[in-house]
């Protein structure tokens, strides 16, 4: 089902590239960068704790806490957008952004709710429902973006379609949660305070890591517009849409399954074996597509998306190399959450942010957007492969420690 959703989105892309200009995609890229950085911390990362409690009532309490925090952050963005949208758009060298930012609070409410309910479905191992909502999201996004494109809404149409797509499916995943509300309602503040303390490591450690990770992922969308021009950001945005989005959906699906099985793997001292198997399988799966895109990306993009997007194909041929490493890391990164290693996660993302920022500045110094893309891709490949090695070493140490604890209990 997730593959069907990806196919729907990709099948519509040749039409959207003919309805929207690179400048439209550039404004949308900048909006996506802002939205993604805010969204990733809007629930204070408590949504990641939803699968962890032993009882469903406490899990529902954690989810409700995440939803309330997400709503509060969304409301807080309203005065920011109302007062500073024009200065923000000038600062980011994207004038069209001023007419798009007003949907930011709505997008955060919808997308943040979907994230919380998706983790509830992960806890219930209802992966079929998650996959079906992926189809709903892709179809909704495509229909709105195409309709808005024919209406001539420009970057706003892309942003509205993205917002609708991010939100779609939340109600379906929320099904069955109502029966827990009464149990939580009677002790909601006491329970939620207790749960907030119990899982405080998520906001304490993971907010910084997630913010840095989101910023490092979105940094090209923002800096390519600032350092060069929005059209360059638009070319990069198309590469992200065609390459990174399908890989991200697959990575999230694999990560969800890995995370749901991580508790038993951690308790059994087998988390390193599980992570290595995932890495080996995904490396083999992605090797051929990476080579094909590197060799033929430019003519493929010109043929499929129109001659105006040939430069996006040149960018994408290099981007695929970096995405190879990023995809492997993303697929196993939730292992760090399962082993309470948020500090390791933070150090990895800080390093990647530095490498990506340095790559962008190198391209600017060279006066070449292509030089920035090449440097970015090599930084992604080397940095994320090193991060994978760090995760494997950490999981092996964790498994060894777990085995020592078991042996010590056996002797006693």
N, C-alpha and C positions, 0 to 999 in steps of 0.2 A: 504493500500500500504506500509506503514512503517513496518507493521508486516511482510509482504512478504520479505522486504529487510532484516529484522532481521533474518528471517528463513533461507534465502539464506546463510547469513554469518555463522550462527550457524551450519547449515547442513554441511558446508564445513570444520568446525573446526576439526572433527575427522580425516580428511585427512591431514590437515596442521600439526597437532600434530605428524603425522607419517612421514611427510616430513622434519620437522624441529626439532631440539633438544632443550632442556631447555636452553642451552647456547645461541642458536640463538634467542629464545624468550627474553632472558635476555638482549642481546645487543639491540634488538628492543625496549624493555621496556625503556632502558636508552635514546635511541633516541627520543621515544615518549614523555618522560618527558621533554627533552630540547625543542622539537618542540612545545609542548602544552603551555609551559610557555611563549615562544616568541610570538606565534600566538595570545594569548589572549589579548596582548597589542599592536599588530602590527598596528592596525587601530586607536590607541589611544581611543578605545571604542566608537568612533563616530558612528559606525554602529548601535549601540543600539538606537540612536536618529532618525534613518530613519523613523520609524512609527509615530513620534510625530508631525512634521509640519502639518498645516492645508492644505496647498497646495502641489500638487505633484511636482511642479517645485523646491520648496525649499527642499523637501524630496530628490529629485534627486541630488541636490547640496550637501546635507549632505552625500549621498552615494558616490558621486564622491570624496569628501574630504577623506572619509574613504579608498577608493581604492588607492588614491595617497599616503596617509600615509603608507598604507600597503606595497606598492611597494617600498617606500623609505627604510623601515625597512628591507625588503628582500634583497635589494642591499647592505645595511650596514652589513649584516651577511656574505657576500662573503669573504671579507678579513679576518674576524675572523676564518671562516672555513679553508681557505687556509693556514693560518699561524699557528693556534693553535689546529688543530684537533688532532694531536698526543698527546700533553700535556693534552688536555681535556680527551681523552680516558684513559690515564694513571691515571689521577686524579680520574676518576669515576670507576676505576677497571674493565674496559670493553674494552680490546684491539681491538675487532672487530668493535667497534664504529668508529674508525678512517676511515674505509672504507665505512661508511654509512653517515657521517655528510655532505658530499658534496652535498647531495640532499636537505639539509635544506632550502636554499634560494628558490629553485623551489617549495618546499612544502608550504612555507609561501605565495608565490605569489598566488598559486592556491587555497589553503584553505581559505586565507583571502578574496579573491574575492568571493568565494562561500558564506561566512558568510555575506558579505555586500548585495549580491543579494538575499539571503534568507530573510533578514530583509525587503527588498523591497517587496518580495512576501507576507510577513506577513502583511505589510501595506495594500497591495491590497487584503488581505484575500484569497489569492490563495493557500490555504492549500493543495489542490489536487496536484498542481505542485510540492510543497515541498515534499509531500509524494512520488511522482513518482521519484524525484531525489534521494530520499533515497534508492529506489530499484536500480537505476543506480549505486549509490555509492557502495552498497554492492556487486553487481555483478562484477563491475570493480575491486574492491579490491580482491575479491575471485579468479577471473580468473588470475590476475597478480601474486598473491601470490602462487597459485598452480603451474602455469607455472614456476615461479622462483624457487620453491621448487624442481621440477623435474630437473631443470638446476643446482641445487646445489649451489645457490647463498647465502644460509645461511640467516643471519639477514638482509643483504641488500635486499633480495627478499621480506621479510616481510615489510621493510620500504618503498620500492618503491610501493608495492601494496597499502599500507596505504595512501601514498601520492596521487596516482592516484584516489583512492576512495574518499578522502577528496575533490578533485578538481572536480570530475565528477558532472555534473548537473548545473554548474554555468552558462553556456551559455543559457540553457533552462530558468532559472530564470531571466536572463537579458533581455528576450524578452519584447518588448514594451517600453523599456527605451530610445530608440534612439530619439523619438520625443521630449524629454525634453532637449536633448543635446544642441540644437541651442539656446534655451531660456537661458540656463545656460552659454553657451559659450560667449555670448555677454557681460555678467557682471560677468564672472566666479570668478575673484580674489576678487572683491568687495563683491560679494554675499557670497563666501566661507569664507572670513574673518568675515563677519557679522554672518554667521551661526556658525562658530567656536566659536565666543564669546557667541552667544545665548545659545549654548549647552555645554559651557565650563565646566559645572559641571561633565560631563562624564570623561574627562581626569583628572580633578582636584581631583575627589574623587574616581571614579570607577577604574582607572588604578591601584591604590594601592590595592584596594579590589580584583580586578580580578587577579592581579599578585599573591597575597597571596593565593587566592583560588586555582589557578592553581598549585602553588607550593605545597600547602598542599595536593591536589589530587595526584600529581605526586611524592611527597616525598618518598612514599614506593618504587616506581620504581627506584628511584635514590639511596636511602640509603640502600635498601636491597642488591644492587650490591656492594656498597662501604663497608658496614659494614660486609657483609657475603660473597656472591659471585654471579656472574651473573646468575647462574642456579636458585638460590633462587628467584631472580627477575623474571626469566622466569616462575616459578610456579605461582608467584603472577600475572604476566601478563596474563596467561591463565585464571585465575579466573576473572580478570578484563574483558577479552574478552567475557567470557561466561555469567557473571552475570551483570557487571556494564554497558557494552555497550548497551544491549537491554533496561535496565532501563533508561539509559541516553537518548536514542532516544525517549522513551515514555515520559520522563520528559520534554524534549525539546518541544515535540509536545504539551503537556498540558500547558507548560509555555508560548508558543507562543499564544495559544488561550486565556489564561488568560491575557497576556500582551495586546493583541489586544482589549480586552473588558475592560481593566483597566481604560481607560480614562472616559468612561461613568459611570463606577462604582465609580470612585473617585469623579466625579462631582455630582453623586447622593448620596454620603455618604454611599455606600454599599460595599466598598472594603473589609472590614473585613468579612462580610457574605460570599462573594465569596471565600475568602481564606479558611475559615473554611469548607465550602462545599467541596472544592478540597481536603483538608487534610483528612477529614472523609472518603470520597470515596476511596482515594488511600490507606489509612490504611487498610481498609477492603479488598481491592484488593490484597494487598501484604502479608497479614498475613500468609496464607497457604503456598505459595511458600517459604517463609522464614523458616518456621518450617520444611518443607520437606528437604530443602537443609542442614539445620543444623544437622538433624538426619542422612542423607544418602549421604552427599556430597562426602566422601572419596571413598566408593565403586562405586558410580555412575561415578565419574571421571575415575577411573581405568577401568571400563567396556567400557565407551564411547570413551575415548581418549587414552587408552593404559596404561599398568601397569607402564610405566615410569612416568606417570603423577598422580600417586596416592597421592603423597604429595601435589600436587596442589589442589586435592579434599579436603584434610584435611584443607588446608588454606582457601578454599572457603566456607567450612561449617561455619567457624567463620566470614569470610568477609561478608557473607550475612546479618548477624545481624547488622553490621555497615552500610551496604548499605541501609537497611530499613530506617534508620534515614536520611541518605544523600539524598535518593530519594525523601522523603517528603519535605525536605528543598529546593532542587533544583527546585521542581515543583512550589513553591510559591515565590521563592526568587526574581523574577522579579517585584513583587509587590513593593519592596523597591525602584526600579527605577521609577515606575509610581508615587510614592508618594514623590519623591526627597529625599529619605532617604539613600543616598549613604554612609553617615557617619556611620549609623547603620550597613550597609553591611560590611564596612571596619572592624569594631570592631568584628563582628562575625567571619570573615575570619582570623583575627589576632589570635583570641582565638583558632580556629580550627588548625591553623598552629602550635601553641605552643603545643596543646594537642597531635597532631600526631607526632611531633618531639620528645616529651617526651616519647611517646609509643615506638618509634623506638629505642631510647637510652636505655630504660628499657630492651628491648629484647636483645640489644647488651651487656648490663651489665650482663644479665643472661646467655649469650652465647647461646641463643636459638632463631632461626628465628620464631618458632611457638609462643614463648612467645611474640615476637614483634607483630605478627599478631593478637593474642588474645587481647593484650593491645590496638592495633590500632582499632580493631573492637568495643571494649567497648567505647573507646574515641569518635569514630564516632557516635555511637548510642546516648550516653548521650549528646554530644556536639550539634549534629544537632537537636535533639528533643528540647533541650533548645533554640536553635536558632529559631525553629518554634514558640515556645511560645513567644519569643521576637517579631517576626513578627506580630503575632496576636495581641499582646498588642499594638504595634505601629499602626497597622491599625485601631484598635478601637479608639485610641486617635485621629487619623487623621479623622475618621468619625465623632467623637464628635465635633471636631473643625469645620468641614465642616457644621454640623447641626447648630452650633452656629452662623456661618457666615450667613447662610440662614435665621435664625430667626432674626438676627440683621437687615438684609436688609428688612425683612417683616415689622418690627416695624417702620423702617424709611420711 
